[in-house]
């Protein structure tokens, strides 16, 4: 079963964490699904892409978007023929991937995430003048890990792996070994614009490139790749994305090493030839994040 979603909706969904999220109108948001293999599907909505693994051992939900969508997510999960969510895995701490945690945690789901996800969700975070309060206790991951954890469920071996982050300091990659599916979280955007290196959350461009390389090494030509945002992808597209990002970083580094200021580098528009378009992360915003990472 395959449904499509508008690029405008995907771009609009890219919100890190917003106190205004509860005030947004989610009434028109539809949670749609695409089956990737027996017992594994991706769900699209108004936040980061979710994945569902279901079978006799229970239902695993990878990321859970925004709190107001929790009941719609439950309905979409049931539509797949799955039982209620028993486990949640957060690929990172951002609110468009963890907003449903409190709901699912309160209904008995066990939440897994990297150590740094719990740390950030447990403590006040700031974004300029905006203050993000700590998450409620029910929303916090209760099983955390440093390098990863493996789930043996529903006839699958599901590796949840931290290889160094990059988007934040707590990014996990989720791989279904037997089904040959990989969920990249926000290490990979398949939408216009540039990657989101959230420096304020410990994001780092060199770590991102390392994580992309590690993920690529888990794949073959048949691997189905779930990006954090955007439609389903594959290894060849991820390799092209990684190479583009790597070359962009090389150009930015050269300008920095030549003595250019950030503003001078941005004015030169060194990445225009890649024709990535102006999405959620503009060229100037990406250059600034890389610049800070290289410091």
Secondary structure, DSSP 8 states (H G I E B T S, - for coil): -B----HHHHHHT--S--TTGGGS--TT---EEEEEETTEEEEESSSS-EEEE-STT-EEEE----GGGHHHHHHHHHHTT--SEEEEE-SSS-HHHHTTHHHHHHTT-EEEEEHHHHHHHHS-EEETTEEE----GGGS-SEEESSEEEEEETTEEEEEE-S--SSSSS--EEEETTTTEEE-GGG-EESSS-----GGGT--HHHHHHHHHHHHTT--TT-EEE-SEES-EEHHHHHHHHHHHHHHHHHHHHHHHTT--HHHHHHTTTTGGG---S-SS-HHHHHHHHHHHH-
